[in-house]
Amino acid sequence: MLEELGRYVIATPHPFVVDLSRSEGMWLATVDGERLFDWAGYFGSKLIGHNHPGLYEPTYVERLVRAANNKVANPDFLTPECLAYYRLLYRLAPETMRS
């Protein structure tokens, strides 16, 4: 599989292929059955870990599919989902960043 990927990918990938369905928490599963600790969390983009149960809650999946299928260019076209996201960021931001 790595050899075939090399025909399509310019960058040099890690020497293993990740099995996303079997990865859990900060552990990467490979298609060869190995388990590797993901020290970098995809360089910060996956810090909640792999296959977090909250990512499979029906209401979350419904909202995710709706957003993915429509791919509205927020903030050019505002949506209730966009506003909810801004509210969440505001709530989580440090006090000094709220003005």
C-alpha positions in Angstrom: 0.0 0.0 0.0 2.8 2.4 0.8 4.5 1.8 -2.5 1.2 2.6 -4.4 0.7 5.8 -2.2 4.2 6.9 -3.2 3.1 7.1 -6.9 0.4 9.7 -5.9 2.0 11.6 -3.0 4.9 14.0 -3.5 5.8 14.3 0.2 7.4 11.4 2.1 4.7 10.0 4.4 5.3 8.1 7.6 6.3 4.5 7.0 2.9 3.0 8.0 -0.7 3.3 6.9 -3.3 4.3 9.5 -6.4 2.3 10.1 -8.8 5.1 11.2 -11.6 2.7 12.2 -9.4 0.9 14.7 -7.5 3.9 16.1 -8.6 5.0 19.5 -7.8 7.9 21.8 -4.2 8.9 21.2 -3.3 5.4 19.8 -3.0 5.0 16.0 -3.8 1.6 14.6 -2.0 0.6 11.4 -3.4 -1.6 8.7 -0.7 -4.1 9.7 -2.1 -4.4 13.2 0.4 -2.3 15.0 -0.6 0.3 17.7 1.5 3.5 17.8 1.1 6.3 20.3 0.3 9.6 18.4 2.6 12.0 20.2 1.8 14.9 17.9 -2.0 14.5 17.5 -1.5 15.2 13.7 0.5 18.3 14.8 -2.3 19.6 17.0 -5.3 19.0 14.8 -6.5 15.9 16.5 -5.9 16.5 20.2 -9.2 15.0 21.3 -7.9 11.6 20.1 -9.3 9.2 17.6 -12.9 8.0 17.5 -14.0 10.0 20.5 -17.5 8.9 21.4 -18.9 12.4 21.1 -18.0 12.4 17.4 -20.6 9.6 16.9 -23.5 11.1 18.7 -26.5 11.2 16.3 -27.1 15.0 16.6 -23.4 15.8 16.0 -23.2 13.4 13.0 -26.4 15.0 11.5 -24.9 18.5 11.9 -21.5 17.4 10.5 -23.1 15.8 7.4 -25.2 18.8 6.7 -22.2 21.1 6.9 -20.0 18.8 4.9 -22.6 18.3 2.1 -23.2 22.0 1.7 -19.8 23.5 2.5 -21.1 27.0 3.0 -18.3 29.6 2.8 -18.7 31.0 6.3 -18.6 33.9 7.2 -19.6 35.1 3.7 -22.9 33.3 4.1 -24.0 33.2 7.7 -25.8 30.2 9.1 -27.1 29.3 12.6 -24.2 26.8 12.8 -21.7 29.6 12.1 -23.2 31.7 14.9 -23.1 28.8 17.3 -19.5 28.3 16.5 -18.7 32.0 17.1 -20.6 31.8 20.4 -18.6 28.8 21.5 -15.2 30.5 20.6 -16.2 33.6 22.5 -17.2 31.6 25.5 -14.0 29.6 25.5 -11.7 32.6 24.8 -9.6 34.2 27.6 -11.2 37.4 28.9 -8.5 39.5 27.3 -9.5 38.3 23.8 -13.2 39.0 24.2 -13.3 42.7 23.3 
